[in-house]
Amino acid sequence: MAKMCDICGKKPSAGNNVSHAHNITKRRFLPNLQNVRALVNGTPKRMSVCTSCIKAGKVIKNVRKSKPAFNATK
């Protein structure tokens, strides 16, 4: 699975870890991706979407129909 948003194309970016002694090592900043069931052209599809796209409303979530609750007391 590529660590990339299916909506906006956000990908990992590179940077540096800087310690107190100013030792510098490379690091990666990963996007906050969530797996969601979204409606694409009216059909549900599993997508890997970043949270900023979910928060901005760029994704229409597909809501599964839940089973009716079992009532033990009659």
Steps between C-alpha positions, in 0.01 A plus 500: 500500500641837401494757778311750286157661525262385223328842493768771521815294431672596825819292539778461758744790521859495622664696777754476778504382859703752700624389841600723791864453396394610149563158346296487181348181356245459222134428578167477319179689571210265416149627421223401741318248279179321593332213315140600425212360301405787272246543223671535162259547207220355716685179590674433833878467481776463760739795481805624686423865577681761710316651794515852355293381200250329733473814713460724193207288377671383179395141578143374512502214749293191426288397797437129531151392589510354849305197610198566723581475870394177671257567781515221759211633710155454350 
